[in-house]
Structure formats: C-alpha cells, structure tokens
Amino acid sequence: MNKIIKYVISDILRNKIVIIYTLFLLAASFTIFGVEDNSSKGLLSLLNIILIVVPLVSIIFSAIYVYNSAEFIELLVSQPIRRKSIWLSLFAGLAASLSLAFFIGVGIPVLIYQANTIGFTMVLTGIVLSIIFVSLALLASVKTRDKAKGIGSVIMLWLYFSLLFDGFVLFLLFQFSDYPLEKPMIAVSALNPIDLSRILILLQLDVSAMMGYTGAVFKDFFGTPAGFLFSSGILVLWVILPLWYSARKFDSKDL
C-alpha cells in the first residue's frame, strides 16, 4: 500500500498540470498580498480563489487521473492486493499531492504574511477542501465508466456546490422570508462544504457583522467550541462518506 501511495504521489508531482496549478496559486497569493496594504484584505481576496479554484482543480484533476490510470488500476487488481487497499492508496496519493500543491501555493505565502489563527484556519480549510473534492471525484469516477460522462458529472458537482447551492438557499430565504430561518440555515450550511468553509473563515476575519442578524447567529454558534467541533466533524464526514461509498463500489465493481 505504501509503495502505491509513493508511486502515485511521485507521478502526480511530476504532472505539468499540478506544477502549473502550484505556480498559479503561488503567484496569485504573493500578488494579492503585495497589492493589498492590509493583510486581512489580502486574505479576503485570496478566499475567493480558495473557494472556487481549489475545489475545481481538485475534483477535475482527480477524476481525469483516475480515468487515465485505468490500465494501471486493472494491473494492481490482478495482483494479490485487496481492492479497498488499492482504492485508499489512490485516494491518499491524490489527496497528499494536491494538499502539498495547495500548501506550497497558498499556505506558505499566507503563513509569511498572516502567521496567526486566521492564517492557519485558512490554510487548513483549503487543505480539507482539496481532500473533500478528491473524495467526491473518486465517487463520481467509480460510479461512471464513461470518461466523458464522469468528467461532466464532476463539473456539475462543482457547479452545484460553488454556484447552484447558493441560488437554492437564496430562493428558500425569499420564499420563506416571513419565517425565522436563521437557525435552520446552520443545518443547511452543513450540506455544502464550500459554504461551511466560507462561514468559518469569514467569522475568523470578524466580518460577520456585515452579514446582519444571520451573521450574528452564525457567530453565536460557529464561534463557540461546540460550533467549531460541529463544523470540523461535518467536514470530516464530507471526506469519509464519499470515500467509504466509492471504496465499497470499487470493491464490487466489474472492471
């Protein structure tokens, strides 16, 4: 299992797409911090990249890598190795590689300019988002044999979590504006790892006052130790559940 993980990591880190992705994040991070006179404003600008670009690259690259490695996976399956071990090794290699790329591209600049709780929260959140969308990519790729359909499905997943989900939430808020929906929105936010990550970072940046009463409700809940544990647990579940289901599916899949 360790040999498979090392091979996957070394193979991915040599990939031109991952190198370009890392350099893009590094250049964008230093540029944002260099332009902004306040490092807190730089973090807010960088937040958009973390919440949009990182999930997009993680989910599409992971899906394409799995489809392109079909022959390699079939070779491993023919060996006396448990299928779940193969799948988990593939996940570990992808997650470690993309997390390392994110840490080099965003983590190092953030820790140089904002080596505090806010900076550590943003770096950790970005790494967790990378891992979550690798897990979702593996689930989509194991569910669909056809490469075009699989890549299309991961793009739709990214669109849903990045754009469509927010539209759906706004629709509910407008439709039920006469009812107090602030507390139910806490439960709804758990259904989207991107939204949950955004809330955690914005609360750390003390801009929740700009969100009105809803922001105050979020701060009262997510700003407490219980709220932090809740959000951390939900993000961990977003990693474990898709990975667990995809591993089960791969274990019984006819290659």
Contacts in CASP RR format, 6 or more apart in sequence:
PFRMAT RR
TARGET T0000
AUTHOR 0000-0000-0000
METHOD contacts of the structure
MODEL  1
MNKIIKYVISDILRNKIVIIYTLFLLAASFTIFGVEDNSSKGLLSLLNII
LIVVPLVSIIFSAIYVYNSAEFIELLVSQPIRRKSIWLSLFAGLAASLSL
AFFIGVGIPVLIYQANTIGFTMVLTGIVLSIIFVSLALLASVKTRDKAKG
IGSVIMLWLYFSLLFDGFVLFLLFQFSDYPLEKPMIAVSALNPIDLSRIL
ILLQLDVSAMMGYTGAVFKDFFGTPAGFLFSSGILVLWVILPLWYSARKF
DSKDL
1 81 0 8 1.000
1 85 0 8 1.000
1 88 0 8 1.000
1 89 0 8 1.000
4 76 0 8 1.000
4 85 0 8 1.000
4 86 0 8 1.000
4 89 0 8 1.000
4 90 0 8 1.000
5 89 0 8 1.000
5 92 0 8 1.000
5 93 0 8 1.000
5 96 0 8 1.000
8 89 0 8 1.000
8 90 0 8 1.000
8 92 0 8 1.000
8 93 0 8 1.000
8 94 0 8 1.000
8 97 0 8 1.000
9 93 0 8 1.000
9 96 0 8 1.000
9 97 0 8 1.000
12 18 0 8 1.000
12 65 0 8 1.000
12 93 0 8 1.000
12 94 0 8 1.000
12 97 0 8 1.000
12 98 0 8 1.000
13 97 0 8 1.000
13 100 0 8 1.000
13 101 0 8 1.000
17 61 0 8 1.000
18 61 0 8 1.000
18 97 0 8 1.000
18 98 0 8 1.000
18 101 0 8 1.000
21 57 0 8 1.000
21 61 0 8 1.000
21 101 0 8 1.000
22 101 0 8 1.000
22 104 0 8 1.000
22 105 0 8 1.000
23 105 0 8 1.000
24 53 0 8 1.000
25 49 0 8 1.000
25 53 0 8 1.000
25 101 0 8 1.000
25 102 0 8 1.000
25 104 0 8 1.000
25 105 0 8 1.000
25 106 0 8 1.000
26 104 0 8 1.000
26 105 0 8 1.000
26 106 0 8 1.000
26 108 0 8 1.000
26 109 0 8 1.000
28 46 0 8 1.000
28 49 0 8 1.000
29 46 0 8 1.000
29 105 0 8 1.000
29 106 0 8 1.000
29 107 0 8 1.000
29 108 0 8 1.000
29 109 0 8 1.000
29 110 0 8 1.000
30 109 0 8 1.000
32 42 0 8 1.000
32 45 0 8 1.000
32 46 0 8 1.000
33 39 0 8 1.000
33 42 0 8 1.000
33 46 0 8 1.000
33 109 0 8 1.000
33 112 0 8 1.000
33 113 0 8 1.000
36 42 0 8 1.000
36 45 0 8 1.000
39 113 0 8 1.000
39 114 0 8 1.000
40 114 0 8 1.000
40 118 0 8 1.000
40 205 0 8 1.000
42 113 0 8 1.000
43 110 0 8 1.000
43 114 0 8 1.000
43 118 0 8 1.000
43 119 0 8 1.000
43 122 0 8 1.000
43 201 0 8 1.000
43 205 0 8 1.000
44 205 0 8 1.000
44 207 0 8 1.000
46 106 0 8 1.000
46 110 0 8 1.000
46 122 0 8 1.000
47 122 0 8 1.000
47 198 0 8 1.000
47 201 0 8 1.000
47 202 0 8 1.000
49 106 0 8 1.000
50 106 0 8 1.000
50 122 0 8 1.000
50 125 0 8 1.000
50 126 0 8 1.000
50 129 0 8 1.000
50 197 0 8 1.000
51 129 0 8 1.000
51 162 0 8 1.000
51 194 0 8 1.000
51 197 0 8 1.000
51 198 0 8 1.000
52 162 0 8 1.000
54 102 0 8 1.000
54 106 0 8 1.000
54 126 0 8 1.000
54 129 0 8 1.000
54 130 0 8 1.000
54 133 0 8 1.000
55 129 0 8 1.000
55 130 0 8 1.000
55 132 0 8 1.000
55 133 0 8 1.000
55 158 0 8 1.000
55 161 0 8 1.000
55 162 0 8 1.000
55 194 0 8 1.000
56 158 0 8 1.000
56 162 0 8 1.000
57 98 0 8 1.000
58 98 0 8 1.000
58 129 0 8 1.000
58 130 0 8 1.000
58 133 0 8 1.000
58 134 0 8 1.000
58 137 0 8 1.000
59 133 0 8 1.000
59 134 0 8 1.000
59 136 0 8 1.000
59 137 0 8 1.000
59 140 0 8 1.000
59 154 0 8 1.000
59 157 0 8 1.000
59 158 0 8 1.000
60 137 0 8 1.000
60 151 0 8 1.000
60 154 0 8 1.000
60 155 0 8 1.000
60 158 0 8 1.000
61 98 0 8 1.000
61 137 0 8 1.000
62 94 0 8 1.000
62 98 0 8 1.000
62 133 0 8 1.000
62 134 0 8 1.000
62 137 0 8 1.000
62 138 0 8 1.000
62 141 0 8 1.000
62 154 0 8 1.000
63 137 0 8 1.000
63 140 0 8 1.000
63 141 0 8 1.000
63 150 0 8 1.000
63 151 0 8 1.000
63 154 0 8 1.000
64 151 0 8 1.000
65 94 0 8 1.000
66 73 0 8 1.000
66 90 0 8 1.000
66 137 0 8 1.000
66 138 0 8 1.000
66 141 0 8 1.000
66 142 0 8 1.000
67 141 0 8 1.000
67 147 0 8 1.000
67 150 0 8 1.000
67 151 0 8 1.000
69 90 0 8 1.000
73 86 0 8 1.000
73 90 0 8 1.000
73 255 0 8 1.000
74 255 0 8 1.000
76 86 0 8 1.000
77 83 0 8 1.000
77 86 0 8 1.000
77 255 0 8 1.000
83 250 0 8 1.000
83 251 0 8 1.000
84 247 0 8 1.000
84 250 0 8 1.000
84 251 0 8 1.000
86 250 0 8 1.000
87 138 0 8 1.000
87 142 0 8 1.000
87 246 0 8 1.000
87 247 0 8 1.000
87 250 0 8 1.000
87 251 0 8 1.000
88 243 0 8 1.000
88 247 0 8 1.000
90 138 0 8 1.000
91 134 0 8 1.000
91 135 0 8 1.000
91 138 0 8 1.000
91 243 0 8 1.000
94 134 0 8 1.000
94 137 0 8 1.000
94 138 0 8 1.000
95 130 0 8 1.000
95 131 0 8 1.000
95 134 0 8 1.000
95 135 0 8 1.000
98 130 0 8 1.000
98 131 0 8 1.000
98 134 0 8 1.000
99 127 0 8 1.000
99 130 0 8 1.000
99 131 0 8 1.000
102 126 0 8 1.000
102 127 0 8 1.000
102 130 0 8 1.000
103 123 0 8 1.000
103 127 0 8 1.000
106 122 0 8 1.000
106 123 0 8 1.000
106 126 0 8 1.000
107 123 0 8 1.000
110 119 0 8 1.000
110 122 0 8 1.000
110 123 0 8 1.000
111 119 0 8 1.000
111 120 0 8 1.000
111 123 0 8 1.000
114 122 0 8 1.000
117 204 0 8 1.000
118 201 0 8 1.000
118 204 0 8 1.000
118 205 0 8 1.000
121 200 0 8 1.000
121 201 0 8 1.000
121 204 0 8 1.000
122 201 0 8 1.000
122 204 0 8 1.000
125 197 0 8 1.000
125 200 0 8 1.000
125 201 0 8 1.000
126 197 0 8 1.000
128 193 0 8 1.000
128 197 0 8 1.000
128 235 0 8 1.000
128 239 0 8 1.000
129 193 0 8 1.000
129 194 0 8 1.000
129 197 0 8 1.000
131 239 0 8 1.000
132 193 0 8 1.000
132 235 0 8 1.000
132 238 0 8 1.000
132 239 0 8 1.000
132 242 0 8 1.000
133 158 0 8 1.000
135 238 0 8 1.000
135 239 0 8 1.000
135 240 0 8 1.000
135 242 0 8 1.000
135 243 0 8 1.000
135 246 0 8 1.000
136 154 0 8 1.000
136 157 0 8 1.000
136 242 0 8 1.000
137 154 0 8 1.000
138 242 0 8 1.000
138 243 0 8 1.000
138 246 0 8 1.000
139 242 0 8 1.000
139 243 0 8 1.000
139 245 0 8 1.000
139 246 0 8 1.000
139 249 0 8 1.000
140 150 0 8 1.000
140 153 0 8 1.000
140 154 0 8 1.000
140 157 0 8 1.000
141 150 0 8 1.000
141 154 0 8 1.000
141 246 0 8 1.000
142 246 0 8 1.000
142 249 0 8 1.000
142 250 0 8 1.000
142 253 0 8 1.000
143 150 0 8 1.000
143 153 0 8 1.000
143 246 0 8 1.000
143 249 0 8 1.000
144 150 0 8 1.000
144 153 0 8 1.000
161 192 0 8 1.000
161 193 0 8 1.000
161 194 0 8 1.000
162 194 0 8 1.000
165 191 0 8 1.000
165 192 0 8 1.000
165 194 0 8 1.000
165 195 0 8 1.000
166 195 0 8 1.000
169 185 0 8 1.000
169 188 0 8 1.000
169 195 0 8 1.000
172 181 0 8 1.000
172 188 0 8 1.000
173 181 0 8 1.000
173 185 0 8 1.000
182 213 0 8 1.000
182 214 0 8 1.000
182 215 0 8 1.000
182 217 0 8 1.000
183 217 0 8 1.000
185 214 0 8 1.000
185 217 0 8 1.000
185 218 0 8 1.000
186 217 0 8 1.000
186 218 0 8 1.000
186 221 0 8 1.000
186 222 0 8 1.000
189 195 0 8 1.000
189 196 0 8 1.000
189 199 0 8 1.000
189 218 0 8 1.000
190 196 0 8 1.000
190 230 0 8 1.000
190 231 0 8 1.000
190 234 0 8 1.000
193 234 0 8 1.000
193 235 0 8 1.000
193 238 0 8 1.000
196 231 0 8 1.000
196 234 0 8 1.000
196 235 0 8 1.000
197 235 0 8 1.000
199 218 0 8 1.000
199 222 0 8 1.000
199 231 0 8 1.000
200 222 0 8 1.000
200 228 0 8 1.000
200 231 0 8 1.000
202 208 0 8 1.000
202 211 0 8 1.000
203 218 0 8 1.000
203 219 0 8 1.000
203 222 0 8 1.000
203 223 0 8 1.000
208 215 0 8 1.000
208 216 0 8 1.000
208 218 0 8 1.000
208 219 0 8 1.000
209 215 0 8 1.000
209 216 0 8 1.000
211 218 0 8 1.000
221 227 0 8 1.000
221 230 0 8 1.000
222 228 0 8 1.000
222 230 0 8 1.000
222 231 0 8 1.000
END
